[in-house]
Amino acid sequence: MATNFLRIFNFGLGFLGVSVNSTSTTITLQEGDLDAFPAPGSSSDRYRIVVDREVMEVTGRNETTNTLTVARAQEGTTGASHLAMAVVSLRLTAAGVRSMQDAINTLENSLGTVQIRVNSGGDAGDRPRINFVAGAGITIVAVDNEPNNEVVVTISSP
């Protein structure tokens, strides 16, 4: 299963157009600033912004009203009131880095090795012998095609 990472974009910077209270889920940006913030997709295709010391997840974008719809108080931060002209920045946050680290650790922990050893055939008659050592959920299928003096090997992973 693929990991769903928070989206990351360059140059996501703007300013609040009006003040917001600590519970509002819609924030208005200064005219023209919305262009720096892409439209989020599904729940697996969202990104985080920071206003003052609060992390928010952007769940919607409205070009007509120049607003972002947000889930407030993300990553252990507290919903707070923010004044007009507060900086709104799209950032890679701690949760984004942690999800990448976790995915890498999971991948590293699940890796195995496939070793292929071929000898001269001295202990296997007149045909060389190949030994496979599988790991990490890898499937190895070897089919002896004796009339052609071949072994067909298929290696696949989940």
C-alpha positions as a Python dict, from the first residue, in 0.01 Angstrom:
ca = {
    (1, 'M'): (0, 0, 0),
    (2, 'A'): (136, 341, -93),
    (3, 'T'): (193, 600, 176),
    (4, 'N'): (-18, 916, 151),
    (5, 'F'): (212, 1208, 216),
    (6, 'L'): (107, 1567, 275),
    (7, 'R'): (166, 1771, -40),
    (8, 'I'): (453, 2016, -51),
    (9, 'F'): (472, 2322, -278),
    (10, 'N'): (728, 2597, -321),
    (11, 'F'): (662, 2964, -253),
    (12, 'G'): (330, 2927, -70),
    (13, 'L'): (325, 3262, 105),
    (14, 'G'): (52, 3517, 163),
    (15, 'F'): (-121, 3733, 421),
    (16, 'L'): (-457, 3720, 596),
    (17, 'G'): (-700, 3964, 440),
    (18, 'V'): (-913, 3988, 755),
    (19, 'S'): (-873, 3879, 1116),
    (20, 'V'): (-1000, 3532, 1213),
    (21, 'N'): (-1116, 3397, 1546),
    (22, 'S'): (-986, 3077, 1704),
    (23, 'T'): (-1257, 2851, 1557),
    (24, 'S'): (-1320, 2985, 1206),
    (25, 'T'): (-1260, 2720, 939),
    (26, 'T'): (-1243, 2972, 654),
    (27, 'I'): (-958, 3218, 620),
    (28, 'T'): (-954, 3505, 372),
    (29, 'L'): (-627, 3598, 205),
    (30, 'Q'): (-511, 3932, 68),
    (31, 'E'): (-612, 3992, -292),
    (32, 'G'): (-380, 3800, -527),
    (33, 'D'): (-229, 3579, -255),
    (34, 'L'): (-456, 3282, -324),
    (35, 'D'): (-253, 3202, -638),
    (36, 'A'): (35, 3085, -415),
    (37, 'F'): (-185, 2813, -261),
    (38, 'P'): (-296, 2524, -484),
    (39, 'A'): (-637, 2363, -470),
    (40, 'P'): (-621, 2058, -244),
    (41, 'G'): (-749, 1729, -373),
    (42, 'S'): (-887, 1436, -179),
    (43, 'S'): (-805, 1371, 185),
    (44, 'S'): (-483, 1203, 72),
    (45, 'D'): (-385, 1509, -130),
    (46, 'R'): (-379, 1794, 122),
    (47, 'Y'): (-117, 2031, 257),
    (48, 'R'): (-42, 2226, 575),
    (49, 'I'): (-9, 2599, 634),
    (50, 'V'): (116, 2790, 935),
    (51, 'V'): (-30, 3117, 1066),
    (52, 'D'): (159, 3260, 1362),
    (53, 'R'): (220, 2944, 1570),
    (54, 'E'): (-82, 2744, 1454),
    (55, 'V'): (-64, 2462, 1199),
    (56, 'M'): (-373, 2418, 978),
    (57, 'E'): (-457, 2164, 708),
    (58, 'V'): (-602, 2311, 389),
    (59, 'T'): (-911, 2118, 280),
    (60, 'G'): (-1058, 2360, 26),
    (61, 'R'): (-991, 2669, -185),
    (62, 'N'): (-1242, 2919, -324),
    (63, 'E'): (-1121, 3158, -593),
    (64, 'T'): (-1445, 3358, -590),
    (65, 'T'): (-1416, 3450, -221),
    (66, 'N'): (-1033, 3439, -206),
    (67, 'T'): (-1050, 3193, 84),
    (68, 'L'): (-900, 2870, 208),
    (69, 'T'): (-1104, 2618, 406),
    (70, 'V'): (-894, 2472, 686),
    (71, 'A'): (-892, 2219, 967),
    (72, 'R'): (-758, 2411, 1266),
    (73, 'A'): (-513, 2324, 1544),
    (74, 'Q'): (-318, 2048, 1368),
    (75, 'E'): (-10, 1867, 1499),
    (76, 'G'): (-65, 1959, 1862),
    (77, 'T'): (-102, 2332, 1803),
    (78, 'T'): (-386, 2536, 1948),
    (79, 'G'): (-654, 2719, 1750),
    (80, 'A'): (-589, 3089, 1797),
    (81, 'S'): (-717, 3423, 1676),
    (82, 'H'): (-505, 3581, 1403),
    (83, 'L'): (-493, 3945, 1295),
    (84, 'A'): (-528, 4073, 941),
    (85, 'M'): (-192, 4080, 760),
    (86, 'A'): (-61, 3780, 958),
    (87, 'V'): (176, 3574, 744),
    (88, 'V'): (25, 3256, 595),
    (89, 'S'): (292, 3012, 481),
    (90, 'L'): (274, 2671, 319),
    (91, 'R'): (536, 2458, 495),
    (92, 'L'): (678, 2115, 538),
    (93, 'T'): (579, 2041, 898),
    (94, 'A'): (698, 1791, 1157),
    (95, 'A'): (416, 1550, 1069),
    (96, 'G'): (517, 1560, 704),
    (97, 'V'): (876, 1475, 788),
    (98, 'R'): (768, 1201, 1032),
    (99, 'S'): (549, 1035, 768),
    (100, 'M'): (844, 1027, 526),
    (101, 'Q'): (1074, 886, 795),
    (102, 'D'): (817, 621, 888),
    (103, 'A'): (773, 519, 524),
    (104, 'I'): (1148, 491, 473),
    (105, 'N'): (1189, 291, 795),
    (106, 'T'): (909, 55, 692),
    (107, 'L'): (1068, 5, 353),
    (108, 'E'): (1413, -53, 499),
    (109, 'N'): (1279, -299, 755),
    (110, 'S'): (1095, -500, 489),
    (111, 'L'): (1384, -526, 247),
    (112, 'G'): (1545, -861, 207),
    (113, 'T'): (1798, -991, -33),
    (114, 'V'): (1784, -1223, -325),
    (115, 'Q'): (2106, -1409, -379),
    (116, 'I'): (2172, -1605, -692),
    (117, 'R'): (2460, -1848, -689),
    (118, 'V'): (2560, -2045, -995),
    (119, 'N'): (2811, -2326, -979),
    (120, 'S'): (2973, -2531, -1251),
    (121, 'G'): (2727, -2816, -1225),
    (122, 'G'): (2976, -3054, -1074),
    (123, 'D'): (2733, -3155, -797),
    (124, 'A'): (2422, -3138, -1013),
    (125, 'G'): (2505, -3356, -1306),
    (126, 'D'): (2600, -3181, -1624),
    (127, 'R'): (2372, -2880, -1569),
    (128, 'P'): (2464, -2582, -1350),
    (129, 'R'): (2271, -2539, -1029),
    (130, 'I'): (2127, -2205, -914),
    (131, 'N'): (2031, -2151, -550),
    (132, 'F'): (1783, -1874, -467),
    (133, 'V'): (1752, -1720, -122),
    (134, 'A'): (1437, -1507, -115),
    (135, 'G'): (1335, -1224, 116),
    (136, 'A'): (1097, -929, 155),
    (137, 'G'): (796, -1108, 13),
    (138, 'I'): (971, -1177, -316),
    (139, 'T'): (837, -1474, -508),
    (140, 'I'): (1079, -1676, -713),
    (141, 'V'): (952, -1940, -955),
    (142, 'A'): (1200, -2158, -1140),
    (143, 'V'): (1065, -2387, -1411),
    (144, 'D'): (1292, -2651, -1558),
    (145, 'N'): (1259, -2659, -1936),
    (146, 'E'): (1469, -2971, -1984),
    (147, 'P'): (1421, -3023, -2358),
    (148, 'N'): (1580, -2681, -2420),
    (149, 'N'): (1838, -2728, -2144),
    (150, 'E'): (1704, -2409, -1978),
    (151, 'V'): (1558, -2299, -1649),
    (152, 'V'): (1304, -2016, -1674),
    (153, 'V'): (1318, -1795, -1364),
    (154, 'T'): (1048, -1544, -1273),
    (155, 'I'): (1110, -1303, -983),
    (156, 'S'): (818, -1090, -864),
    (157, 'S'): (730, -878, -564),
    (158, 'P'): (398, -769, -419),
}
